[in-house]
Amino acid sequence: MDRLRTYAEALSYRQQVKEEFDEAKARVAELRPGALEEMADRGILRQTLDGIGTIYLHQQGWARVVNRDLLADALRSCDLRDFVEEKVNSNKLSALYREWAIADELPPSELEGIVEYEVVDDVRLSRR
């Protein structure tokens, strides 16, 4: 019973830390626009704050796909074939295997030796 209690306490602590992290993340998101505005107003790219560290401006661009249906052909047409990959969604594949397991069905023989299915046991805690 001691191992169960210790495990449950660790799960409970992990949940508490996650909740605190989520609150801190939301607070940072709320404060970010004001911090960016102050840095722009003061014309600074970095500022060392005693006892905290150095806060600095970091910029990184991200491409966002607007039309996924046209993307692969467009990349191929401008000689960017290296960016086109055929992928398998492992979450969907796992869900399909779970459905087969629940229905007591075997997967198609063509997948034998290509896909492995494993059931992983875990112990979880529901909050009071």
N, C-alpha and C positions, 0 to 999 in steps of 0.2 A: 504493500500500500504506500510505503514511503516513496518508491520510485514513481508511482502514479501521481502523488501529490506534488513531488518535485517537478515532474514533467508538466502538470497542469499549471503550476506557478510560473514556470518558464514561458508557457504559451500565453498566459495572462499578461505577463510582463511584456512579451513581444507585442501583444495587441495594444497595450498602453503606450509603448514607445512609438508604434505605428500611428496611433491617433495623435500623439504629440507632434510627430513628424508631419503628418497631414495638415495640422493646424499651422505649423511653422511654414510649410510650403505655401499655404493659402495666404498667410501674412506677407511673405516675401513677394508673392504675385501682386498683392494689393499695394505694396510700397514701391515696387519696381518703377512704375511710371514717374513717380515723384523724384526718385533717385536719379533716373536718367535725365529728367528735366533740370535738376540742380547741377548735374555734371555739365550739361550743355550750357546752362546759364553762366556757370563759372569758367567755362572753357577748359575743363580738365579731362584728362583721359585716365588718370589714376590718382588716388589719394591714400596716404598711409594714415591710419587711425590708431593712436596709441592704445595698446592693450587688446586690439582686435586683429589688425592685419592691414593689408593693402586692398582697397576696393578699386577695381579697374573696369573699363569698358571692354567688353568682348563682343565681337560681331562675327556671325557666321550665317551664310546664305543657305537656303534650302529650296530645292526644286520641288514643286508640288504638281502632281499630275492632274490636269483638268479633264482630259478625255482619255481614259484608260483603253477604250476600244480602238482608238486610232494610234495610240502611242507606239506599239511594236512596229507597225508598218512605217510610221514616220521615221523612227530611228533607223530602220533598215534602209529606207530610201535616201538618207543622208549619210550613209556609210558608217553608221554607229551600231553595227550588229553586235558588238561586244557587250552592249548594254541590255540586250534582249536575252532573257533566260526563261526556260520552261521550268516552272516550279510546281511542287506538290504541297498542298496545305496539310501539314501533319496533324493539326487539330481536327480538321474535318475527317482525315483518314482514321484517327483514333476514335472519333465518334462513330464512324461506320463500323469499326471493329467491335466497339462496345455494343452496338445494336446487334451485330451478329452473335456476340457472346450471350446477350440476354435472350435472343431468340433460339439459342442453342444450335446455331448454324455455323458451318465452316466457311472460311473465306474461299474465294475461287482458287483452284489449284495453281493458276498462273502466278499467284502472289507468294506461293510457298518458297521459302528460302530467300525471298526478296524483302518481305516485310515481317518483322517480329512483333508480337503482341505480348505485353507483360502487364500483369495486374500488380500494382504497388499498394501495399497496405500502409496506412498512416493512422495516427491517433490525434484527434482534434479536440478542441474545447469550445463549448458553446457558452457564451456569456450569460450570467445570471440575470 
